[in-house]
Amino acid sequence: MDLHLSGKVAVVTGASRGIGLAVVRALVEEGARVVAAARGSSAELAALGRTVRAVEADLTSPEGPSKVIDEAITAFGGLDILVNNVGSVRPRVGGFLSVTDEDWATTLASNFISAVRTTRAALPHLLNRGGGAIVTVSSVNAFLPDPLVMDYSAAKAALTNFCKSLSKEVGPKGIRVNTVSPGPVATDLWLGEKGVASTLAGAGAGKADDVAKRVASAMVTGRFTRPEEVAQLVVTLASDRTGNVVGADFVIDGGLVTTL
């Protein structure tokens, strides 16, 4: 199915690996031009060709988001799609009292404030286009609080709430704002050398592979979501094929969340 994204200009944050890289690839396959923002580039991004402009930026800094959006305008002359994907998580195996003010500030900056700033920088350009789409990658932890990642859960809850509020303001102006909430995804964030499974293993939860298997077994499908599956959902929401989908949150978690 043609998603009508050929020639569109998109910005994707956290784009050098995992879900972000998969989103960039999916957008390129649909014919979009993409500014891919991350702290560092990657060989995978470089291999995607001229329609991808990799920008190294710290999205947690006050000036990082504006730098990325400015690059999109300079390189491609406008902006149609923003994908807020950048984020990070660190299990708090020492409990609540081990989480410092600095930890809270770091988590909120990465998972919430970065998206607020990037959206603020992007919105005037989307409005100039007369319409567009903002798709933000949140998490099931936005509504599934977990003491192991309480600061991350709080930040994602704020992120989802922000996007819902913004959708009501800018929806009448042609800007569709939606969120995607993945459960555990097969990326380095969960399965990498310093990922969640490895961190829990180091805290006495057994081998990292066993931790991952236990988590996967909690899902109806018995497996982690693949980043490409999240990317397909994101790109579909960026398309005018879903033109009346506004302020919605889409869960992709293999059936992990069992409540309505």
Secondary structure, DSSP 8 states (H G I E B T S, - for coil): ---S-TT-EEEEES-SSHHHHHHHHHHHHTT-EEEEEESS--HHHHTT-TTEEEEE--TTSSSHHHHHHHHHHHHHS---EEEE--------TT-GGG--HHHHHHHHIIIIIHHHHHHHHHHHHHHHHT-EEEEEE--GGGTS--GGGHHHHHHHHHHHHHHHHHHHHHGGGTEEEEEEEE-SBSSHHHHSTTSHHHHHIIIII--HHHHHHHHHHTSTTSS-B-HHHHHHHHHHHHSGGGTT--S-EEEESTT-----
